[in-house]
Amino acid sequence: MRVHTPRATLLASLGDEVLRVRADTPPERAGLDLVPPDEWFERGEMTWLTRDGALLGLLWQEDSPPPDAAVQVLTMLLAAARADGVHRETEVLITQLPVATAWLTGDLVFRKVSRPFLELFALAEPDVTGRPVQDVFRDRPALVQALMQAGAGRSVRLPDEQITHAGHAAWVRGEARPYFGASAAGVMLTLQDVTGEYERAARVSALLDTDTPAALLSESGAVLQASQGFLSLLPAGAPVVTGAPLWSWACFADVPSDPVRDLVRLAATGGAARADVELAGGGSLNLRVRRTSEPGLLVAEGEAAARDGLAPLGVMSQVLALSEDATILVDHAGRAQLVSERAATLLGVEAARLVGLAVTRVMTELGVKIFTPEGEPLALPDWKEIPLPLRREVLLALPDGTVRQMELRATGVGGEAGGARGSVLLTLRDLTALRRAQAKIRHDARHDALTGLLNRTGVREALGRTGERGAAVCLDLDGFSELNAALGRTACDRLLIQVAARLNDLSSETRGLSARLADDSFMVFLPDLSAAAALNRAGAVLDSPLRVGQRDVQLTAALGVADRPDDAQGDAVLANAEVAMQHAKRQGRAQRSVFQPALRDEVARAFELEEALRGALDKDQFTLLYQPALSLKRDRAFSAEALLRWNHPTLGLLGPARFLDLASRSELITHVSEWVVQEAVLGRQAVRAALPDRHANWTVSVNLSLEELRRSAGLRRLLPLLSAEGAPDIEVSAGSLLDHSQETLGLLEQLRSLGARLSVDDFGDGASSLAALTRFPLSAVKLHPTLTARLPGDEKSLTLVQGTIDLAHNLGLQVVAVGVETADQLGILRELGCDAAQGYAITPPLSGADLISWLRDH
């Protein structure tokens, strides 16, 4: 990178991490995802490094695209560094590099060279491979010496050298450094063709046609040409080393000169650098380093002399040199007397060529045009008659085709500039970045950063500006938090972008609006459509699956729609559509709802219930009831299922169906589960302590959601309690075991290791998996109440229950019948071989104290 693209930044995936690499700084860790910074999208040029469809890295450069040679070399090296590319020998890689590269052994014997290396030196491979460098480069002792230093462990930058082959002269710049790779260590020699720099230097050599100390440099600081004035600073007998860094020239004190090095580095990053530099012969030089109009070239120059008396020096020139603005001093006749470098760069002309010329005529000939901020053309003013002082904002169309937003000021200057009227100081301050930043702030305040759609603020403003009738549809993606955990944030961000793109296409087709309201909720307003038509159009957006990597993902969403009559408030239609969406979410997956005024009261009640739920734990409003399970063989209770109830202050005793869904949408479910487990363990201990002779092994089971336990905080919060007290038996729904993933298996194995016996609840109704009975570490199956409800009279139900019991017993599982309401049901279950039963035929759910009393009597 230092040789081929010194100003670029590489973001590359190496092993299990992503590194950020620049030429002259140590690599930095950039996380686990190959995601470019936001500023890479806003400016500069970014190139994707890919091989065989795989993204290997991103190469970014601020001022121009990275060179093709750098892209090819880095792509090849990153491909070889991949886990599936380690078998590729370095020798083979070297021969394929598209730049002049040679790999030598530690004894400086050539091992492998690239084809461009052979072409550069007009050599054949047999002339090089296996031969010492001293034999191959007999006529280049400096190169041999540099390679010897690299063999001793030092990286060496080689001075620029001109090589002539077949009548064609080329300038090369190189680097030799120790290298360790493949099966051996050695020295790597890399040469870069910099002929273009020297050709550009020749085009601007007029800059150095002066007795003033001046030198033309590459961005790396290498001296390409030097004026006679600069050469005269060298001590007698000192060599002129073209291609060597300026700071290594013998004219400076304390070579290498750190001040000169700092000036070059500052100028290479775009700044103007000036400092007093000590000379070897005594005294100092006021040295300035700046960019030229040619890309990649810098010029270093001493204090400039006056030109034909037209450019006033002294305090005014120093002020203009230090000013951050583009400034031109115009005399009473409208001619430029002094031009700052910023002004010359802005106009694309050397400052010296403007001095003495009429400013208006020069700008006209260059094609510079001025417009108002609204885009209306303005005539170039006659600077001789312009009213002073002047201050206004204009758009400046420049010769290179760019348009800059500028603040133009004109101020009268008397005294040394002289004249009947005196001179005018024109100041152009570039406001482009400021105005763009202001526009970006305004844009970002109203748009979503990820998708580019309007955000909530933006869509409310947009709806407020238009009174069109139509329909607003809000949609909230189902199960997106679980999808986020499964696929990762980056993949889910891509899903959101695809959803946003489809909604944007829909709104564009109908001249409507689309917005992202929250993480996984969106809104689209479709003018002139009824609620039903808008709902169908928005729902069709998710009909086809979305693509993430190598897989298709089918998303569903809760959709709510609201009509907007003529001239209705924009806030109202958005709020109504969200109310309808919230109602649809509570109905389950992929549900739709049309706004009705009654829905608002229903949503408000749900909100109030959720708010009350947040304080239920602190106010001791939860309680557990216990449903005993009776062994049908021993006719004795041996366990109980803990049933959660909420003593709501106004609504009375509420079952879990009324509030667990609300709790599961937030972190509340974790706290509720923790409380249930803790209370169930205490209830188990209370029975064992009260009836030690009859129920020393009494057990209690609780219902836990595998989805909740998979969350990062779920099982982690429960582990200390389960480990200390011994886990209660745990019941999981049959539907949750449809996921046969290793994660689910590991979760259940961990619960069993803590002492919990695992049961499948609600087996035999809805979605159930027979394979789950063999895959997971289960102890029992609990039949769904619908299987026992039609016993004993329904023959099909009788056959189904008998088959289920036989299947479970063959797999070594116990069977518990749930919802047993009559003595007849209890009797037939005994005959069928069912192990246990629970229900009102035995006893209704009991409080902890009542359970102990019941057990004493039974």
N, C-alpha and C positions, 0 to 999 in steps of 0.2 A: 504493500500500500504506500510506503514511503517513496518508492521509486515511481510508481505508475499513477497514483491518485492521492497525493499527500493531503488534500483538503477534504477528502470524503470521510464519511462515517459508515461503518459496516455494522449491521445488526444480523448476527448469525446464530443458527441453532447448532450447538456443538455438544454432543452427549445429551445429558438431561437438563441442560440449562441454555439460556440465550445470553450471548455476550455482546457488548457494545464496544467496538474497536475503532480507534483512530491511529494515524501513522506514528505519532510521537508521544502517545500517552499509554499507560498500562491499560489492559482490557478491564471493563467493568461488567459485573453481573447485571442483567436487565430482566431477571425474572424467569418464568417458565414458558411464556407465550411469546411468539414472534409477532408482536404488535408494535407498529411504528408510532413514535410520539406525534401528538397533534400538529406540532410545528412543521413536520415533514410534509403534511398535506397542504399547509398554507403557503409554503414557499419552497424554492429549490427544486431539484430534480431527483426523483426516486426511481431506482431500477430494481426489478425483481430478479434474483439469481435462482434459476430453476434448472433441474435436470431430471428427465424422465417423468415429468408431471409433478415432481416434489419441490416444494418451496424450501430452498436451502438458506436464503438470507436476503437482506434488503440493503442496497447501497445507495446512499444519499449524499448529494453535494449541493451546496447552497446556491452557487452562482452559475453553474452550467452542468450539463449531463456528465456523469462519470465516463472516462474514456472506455472505448470498446475493449481495448487490451486488458484493462483492469477487470472489466466484467467477465471476460473469458477466463482469465487466470484465476480469479477468486471462485468462479463457478466450478472450475476443475478441481481446485484445492479442497473446496467444501464438499464436493461429491466424493473425493477420495477419503475425506475425514469421516464420512458417515460410517455407522456401524456395519453396513452392508458393503462398504468399500475398502475395508482394512486389508483385504487380501491383495489389493493392487500395489505392486512394488513401486517404490519411489523412482527407480530407474525408468520404468515405463512411463510414469507421469511426466518426468522431465522431458522426454523426447516429444511429447505431445503438446507442450506449452507453446502458445502462439507468440512468445517473446523470446529474445535472445537470452538463454539461460544455460549455465554449465554447472555440473555437480562434480567436485573433485574430492579425492580421498584426503585424509589428514596429511599425507605426504605430498599433496599437490600433484597428484596424478589424475588425469581426466577419467571419470567413470562414464558419464553420460552427458550429452549436449543436445539442445533442441535444434530443430532444423533452421529456425531464424538465426541461431548463433553461427552455424556453418555458413549460411548465406552471407552474413554480415562480414565475416573474415575471409570469404572465398576459400573455404576449407572443405575437405571431404572427411567423412566420419573416420576412415582408417588413419587419416593424418592426425587425429586428435585422440581418440579413445585409447586408453592405456599408456599414453605418453606423458612425461612430466611437463609441467607448465613452462619450465625454463626452455625446453626444446621447441615448444609450439610458439612461444612469444619471445624469441630471442631479441627482437627489435623493440620490445616494449618493457624495459626494465622497471619503469614506474608501476606498471600493472602487476608485474611479478612480485615486486616489493609489497604492494597492497595485499595480494593474495597470501603472502607469507604472514602478514600481520593478522589476517583473518584466520589462518591456520593456527596462530598462537592464541586465538580466543577473542580477538577484537573485531568489532564491526567497523568497516572502513568505507567511506564514501569516496568514489573515484572522481578525479577532475574530468571535466568534459574533454573529449578527444574527437578529432576529426579523422574519419577513416574513409579512404578512397578505394573504390572497387569498381572496375569496368567503366572508368571515367565518371562515376557518380560519387560525389562527396556526401558523407552523412556525419552528423554530429551525434555522439552517444554519451550518455551519462550512466554511471553504474554504481553498484554497491556490492561489496564482498563481505560475507558474514559467516560465522560458524553455523553449521547446520546439523541437526540430528534427526534422522528419519530412516524408516525401513530397517535394514539390518546393520547399518553402519553409520558412523559420523564422518563429517568432512567439512567442505567449504562450498557455499553456494554463491555463484557469481551471476548477477542479474544486470543486464544492460538495457537501457531505454533509449529509443530513437528520439532525440530532441531537436532534430533538424528544423522542425517548424518554428521553434523558439528563435533560432538563429536567423531564419528567413524573415520572421516578423521584426527581429532586431535590425536587420538591414533596412527594412522599410521605414523605420523611425530613427535611423542613424543620424538624421539631421539634428536631432535633439542634442547630440554630442559634438556637433561642429562648433565648438566654443573653447575658449581658454579657461572657462569656469570649470572647477572640478565637478565632473559628472560621469556617471557610469550607468549602463543599462544592465539590469539584472533579471534573472528568472525568479519565479515566486519562491524558489528554495534558497535564493540569495547568491546563486552562481553568477559571476561577472561574465557577461556576453560581449560587451564592448566598453571601452573607457575613453574619455576625452583626453586630449593632450594635457589639459589642466590637471586631470586626476593623476595621469602618469608622472607628472612633474613632482607630485608629492612623495613618490617612492624614493627611498634612500639610494645613493649611487651604488650601482651594481646589483640592486635587488631585482629578481626576475619578475616578468609580467606573466602571471599564471591565469590565462583565460580558462574559465570553467570552474575555478576555485571559488569558494564563498568569499564575499567581500570582506567579512570580518577577519579573514586569514591573511589579507594583504599586508605587506611589511610596512606600509605607510602609517599604520596606526600603532599607537603605543599599546603595550600589553597584549600582543597577539597570542591567541585570538581575542578580538575586542568584543567584550560582552555588550557594551552600549550599542555597537553597530549591529550585532546580532539581534538585539531587542528591537531596534528601529526596523529592520527588515521584516521580522515576524509580525510587528504591529501593522506595517503597510500591507503585508500579504493578506491580512484579515479584513482589509478595506479601510483602515484608518490612515490618516496622514500623520507621519512621525517626524519629529525634529528634535535635535539635541546637539550640544557642543561635545565634540569628540576629540580627545587628546591625540596629537600626532607624534610619530616617532622622532621627528626632527625638532620637536619643541613647538609650543603654541597649540592652538586648537582650531578645529574646523567646525563651523555651524552647518551640520549635515542634515539634509532633509531627504526622506525616502517616501515615495508615493507611487500609486498605480499610474500607468499610462493609458491612453485610449485603446491600446492593443491588449487583448485579453492575455493574461499570463505573464505580462512584463511589468517590471518595476523600474523606476529611475531614481538614482541617488544623485543629489546635486548639492553643491555648496551654496553660499549666499549669492544670489543672482545679481549681476550688475545692471545698471540702467540701460535701456535700449533707446539710443538716439534722443535721450532727454525727454522722451514722452511718458515714461512710466515713473511717477514720483515715488521716491523711496521714503525711508524714515518711519515715523509713527503710523502713517496711514497704511503703508504696505504691510507692516506688522499686524495691524488690526485686521486687515482683510485676510491675511494668511491664517490667523487664529480663529476667524469667524466661522461658525457652523453654517452660515447662510451663503448662498450664491450672490456675489456682489460685483457690480461694475461701476466704476467712477467715470462719469460722462462729463466732458467739458462743455463750455457754453455753446459750441458749434455742434454738439451731439455726437462727438467722437469719443471712443473709449480711451481713457487715460490709464486705467489700471483694471485688470480683470483677475478675480480670484480663481484659484484652481477649481473650486466647486462650480463656479459659473462656466468655466471652459469645459469641464466634464459634462455639465448639464447640456450645453449646446453641441458637444461633440467636436469641438475645434480646439487646437492648441491656443493657450492664453496669449502667447507672443504674437500670434497671427491676427488677433483682434485689436491689439493696441494701435491706435491711430486711425481706425476705420469708423465710419458712421454706423452706429449701433442698429438703427432702424433698417438701413439698407442691408447690412449683413444678415440680420434676422430674416428679412424677406427672402434674400437669396438662399438662405439655408432651408427655407420652408417652414420656419417657426410660425405658428398661428396661436391666437389668443381667443378664448371663449369665456363667456360668463359661466358661473357654476351651473346654470340651467342649460348650458349648451348653445347659447346664442353667440354668433361670431362677433368679435370686436376688432376694430381697426388698430393696427400697431400705432401707438402714440408718437407724436413728434416730441422727443425728449427735450428739445430746445424751448418748447412752449408749454410743457406740461404744468398744470397748476400744482403748486407745492404748499404744504406737504400733501402727499397722496398715499392712500392705503386702501386696498381692495383685494378681494379674493378672486382668482381667475383660474381657468383651466389652460394649461400650456401644452400645445401639441408640438412635440419635438421632432427633429429630423429622423430619428430612428423609429418613428411610428408610435412611440409611447405617449400617453397623456398623463401629465402630473397636475395635481391640485396644489396651487401655489398661493402664497400671500405676497402681493407686490407692494413694495413701499418705495417712495421716492422722497428724498430729503435733500434740501439745499446745503451745499458745502462752500463756505467762503475761504478766504485766506490764501494759502499757498497754491491752491488750484487756480485761483484768479479768474479774470475775465469780467466782461460787463455785468453778466448775471452771476458769475461764479459757476461752480460745477454742481452736478446732481449725482447723488449716490443712490443707485438702484439696488434694492435688496430683494431677493427672491427666496422666501422661506418655503421649503417643501412641506406641505401639509398632507401629502398623500397618505403616509402611514397613519397619521393621526385620524384623518377622515375615514380611512378604511377601518381603523380600530373602533372608531365611534359607530360606524355602520355595522361592524361585526358585533359590538356590544348590543346594539338595538336588535340585530337579527337573532343573536343568541338568547336574548331575553324573551323572545317570542317563538323560538323554534327548539325542537328537541335535538340534543347534540348527537345522539346515535343515529337516528333515522332521517333527520332533516325535515320531518313533518312539523307542523305547528304544535306548540305545547298548549297547555290549558289556557295560559294568559293570551297567547296569540289567537287561538280559535275563538275565545270570548270576544276579543276586540274585533275579529273579522266578522263574527255573527252580528255584533253590534253595529257594524258599518252597513250591513245589507238588511233590507227588510223582506227578502224573498221568502215566499212560502215554500214548504218542502218538508222533509223529514230528516231527523237526526237519529243515527244508529250508533249506540255504544256497544263495544264488544270486549269481553274479558276472557283471555285464553284459559282453558281448563287445565288444571294440574301443572301450571308452568313452573312452580317452585320445585316440584319433584323432577320435572324435566331438566331443570337447571342443575340439580344435584347429579343426575344421571349423565348428562352430556357435557357439562362444564359451561362456564359463563361465556366463553368465546363462541362456542357453537350456538348457544341460545341467543346471543346477540345477532348472529347471522340469521337465525330464524325470525327474530323481530324485524330485522331490516327487510327480509323478504315479505313479511306480512305488510309492513309499511309501504313497500313498493307496489303491492297489489292494491292496497287501499288508495294510494296516490293515483294509480292508473284509473281506478273507478271514479274518483272525484274529478280527475281531468276530463274523462269522457262526458261527465254530466255537468261540468263547470261548477263543481261544488267545492267542498273543503274537506281535508282530512287532517287528523291530529293524533298525537300520542299523549294520552292523559296521565298515565302512570307507567310503572314498569312493564306490565303485560296487558294494559287496557288501552283501547283506541276508540276513536270517534270519527264518523264520516257524516257530513251533511250533504244531502242530495236534493237539489232544488226541483220543484215541480213534480215530485213523486209522492204517492200516498205512502202511509206507514207500511202497509203490506208489501208494496212493490219495493220500497227501500230495504225492508228486512230481507227480502229474497235476494236482492242484488248484493247486499253486504254479506249475507250468509254464503253466497256462491264463491266468495273470495277464498274460503278455506276448503272448498270441495276437493281440490287436487292437493296431493301431498307436497311438502317442501323438502328441498334437498340440503342435507348437511353432510359434507364429506362423501362417504360412499353409501350413505343410507338415506332412505326416504322417511320423513316424519309426517304423520297425519295429525293435524291439530283440530281440536274442536273448541268452541267458545260459547259462553253465555251472551246472548244478544238481547238488547233492549232498544225499543224504538219509540219515538214520540213525534207527533205532528207539530208543525209550526204554521199557524195561520198567518195571513198577511199582517205585517207590521208588529208581530209579537216580539217580545224581548228575546235577544239571543241567549242570555243567561238562562231564561226559563226553559227553552227547548232542550238545552244541554242538560240542565238539572233533571228534567223529566225523563230524558233518555237514560240517564244514569240510575234513576230510581227503578226504571223498568229492568235495566241490566242487573241490578242487585237482586231484584225479585227472581229473575231467571236463574241466577247463580244458586239461590237457595233451593231450587227445584231439582238440581243435579247437573250432570254434564250435558252439553250440547242442547240447552234449553233456550226458548225464545219467549219474550214477553212484550206486550204492547202496553204502553202507559195508560193507566186509568187513575183518576184522582184518588181512589181508594188505596192504590198501591203505596202512595206516600205515607199514609197512616200506618200501613203494614210495615214498611221499611223503618219508620220512626220507632214503632214498637220493638222491632228486632234490634235497632240501635240501643234503645233504652235497656233491653234485656242484656245485650252484650256489655253495656256499661255497668249494669248491676252485677253481672257475672264477675267482673274484675275485682269487686270488693267482697264477693261471697266467701272466699277463703279467709280473709282477714276477719270477717264478721262471724265465723264459725256457722255458716249457713248450710254447709254440706253435711250429709250423714250417710251411713251405710246401713242397708238392710241385708239380711242373710237368708238365702233360699237353701234349706238343707237338701242334701242328696241321700237317698235311702238305698242301701244295698238290698237288692231283691232276693239274694240268696240267704243272707243272714237276717233280713228284716230289721236292719239297724242303720241309723244315720252315721255316716263316717266323715262327711265333708259338707261344706256349704259354699255357695257362690255369693260373692260380695256384690251387691247391687247399689249403685250410686243414686242418691236422691238430693234434690236441692230444696231446702225450706225457704222458698221465696217469701219475703215479708208481705206481699200483697196477693200474689198468685197462688200461694199455697205450695203443696208438695209437688215438685216437677220431676218427671222421669228424664233420663239422659237424652231421649229423642228430642226434647225441647231445647237443649242447650249445648250438647257436646259438639254439634256441627259448628256452632259459633266459636266455641273454644278452640276447635281444631284449626281455625283460620289464623290463629296467632300463637304466641308463646304460652298462652294460658293453659293449653292442653298438657304441656310438660308439667306445670305446677299442679294441675288437677290429678294427673297420673301419679305424681310423687305422693300426694296426699292420700289417694286411694290405697296405694301399696302400703304406706305406713300404717294407716288405720286398719287394713286387713290383717297385717302382721300382729298388731295389738289385739285385734279381735280373736285371732287364733291363740295367742298367749292366754287371753282371758278364759277361754273354754278349757284349755289344758290345765290351767291353774285351778279352776273351779271344780273340774271333774277329772282329777288325775288318774283315778282307778279305771274309769270307763273310757275316757277319751284322751289318753296321753299322746296319741298320734293324730289328733284332730288336724284336719287341713282346711285351708280356705283358698279358693281360686278367685282370680280377678281377670277382667277383660282388659287387654292392652292392645293398642293399635300398632301393628308392625310398621306402618308408615310413620307414626310418631317416633318409634324407637330408632328408625333409620336416621332421623334428624341428628345433627351433630350433638345437640344438648340432651336428647331424649334418654338413651340408655346410660350416658355418662353421668347424668345427675342421679339416676337410680342405683348405680353400681355400689356406692358405699353402703346404702341401706340394705340392698339385697345381700351383700357380702356379710354384713355384720349380723343381721337377724335371720338369715336364711330365707330364700325367696319363697313367696307363696306359689301355689299352682297357677299357671297362666293359661288363659283361653284366648286363642286367636281365631279370627273369622276364616271360614273356608275360602272366601273370595280372595283374602290376602295371600293365600298360599298358591294362587295361580302363577305367581312369580317364582319360577324355579331357579332363581339366580344363586350364585355362590354367596352373595351378600346375605340373602335371606337364610340360607343354610347356616352360615357362620353365626348369625344373630341368634337363631334358635339353639344352636349348640352351646353358645355362651350362656344363655338363660338356663339350659339344662345343667351346665356345669356348676351353677350357683344353687342347685337343689330343687329347681322348679320342675314339676311334671307338666307336660304340655298337652293341651287338648284342642281339637278342632271344633269350634262352635258353629252352630247353624248348618251342620252337614246335611246335604240332601235337598237343599232348596236353592234355586238360583245357580250361580256359577260355582261349581265344586270340581276339584281335580282328584281323580282316583290315584294318579301318579304321586300326588303329594303324600299319600298315606305311606308310601314306601321310601320316598326321598328324605323326609324330614324326621327328626327324632321325637315322635309323638308317643303318648301313653294312652290316650282315650279319644273317642269320637262322641260328640254330643249331637243327637238327632234334632233336626229342626222341628219346632212344635207342629208344623203342618203335617208331618209324617205320622204323628200320634193322634192328631185331632179326629181322624176318620176311623180310628180303631174302636171297637173290634169289628164293626159291621161291613166295612169296605174291603172286598177281597183283594183288589189291586194294591191298596195300601198295606194290607197284611203281608202280601207277597214281597213288596218292596222293603218293608221293615225287616222281615225274616232274612232276605238276601243281604241287606246291609249288615245285620248282626253277624251272619255267618262269615261274610267277607272280612269284617273287622277282627273277629276271633281268629280266623286263619292267619291274619297278619300280626297277631299277638297284641291286639288293642282291645281295651275295654269299651263298652257302649253304654252311654247314659241317655235316657229318654227325657226330654224337656217338655214342659207344658202338659203334664199328666193331670187331667182334671177329674177323672171318675175312678171308682173302684174297679169297674169293668176293664178300663184301660190298663190299670195297674196289674190286674190278673192276667190279661193276655200277654203283656210284656214279660211276666214271669215265665209263662209257658214258652214264649219264643226264645228264652235264654238271655234276655237283656240283663246287663249287670247291675244297673242302678237307674233310679228315676227321681225326678224332682218336679214339683208342681203343687197346685192347690189340693189335689187328692191326698197329699201328705201333710202339707201346711202352707199357708201363705207366707210371704217374706216376713221376717221377724227382726226386731231390733236386737242389739247385742245382748242386753239383759234378758229379753224374752226368749232368745235362742237358748240361753243357759237353762232357763226354767223349763222350756219345752224338752230339752235333752234329759233333764232329771226325770221327767214324767214318761219318757219314751226310751 
